[in-house]
Amino acid sequence: MNNIEETSKFQKALEVVEALPIDDQAILVELIQQRLRQQRRDELLQEVGRSQQEYEAGNFHRGSVADLFAELEE
């Protein structure tokens, strides 16, 4: 999908939302915010799960911050 199509869809969505009563718009904003928070939580849980798997597989390094910076400079 190209940029023009995406902009057009976004513009249409905005027009639909703007046509709603103000109270419905506020409810919609709240629902979208809740869903975004849930998506972020889900992504974080997935990342934690991957990190736990990596840790259990022994794929990790221990060291100080200085060790980390030294490794990054290599």
Secondary structure, DSSP 8 states (H G I E B T S, - for coil): --HHHHHHHHHHHHHHHHHS-HHHHHHHHHHHHHHHHHHHHHHHHHHHHHHHHHHHTT------HHHHHHHHH-
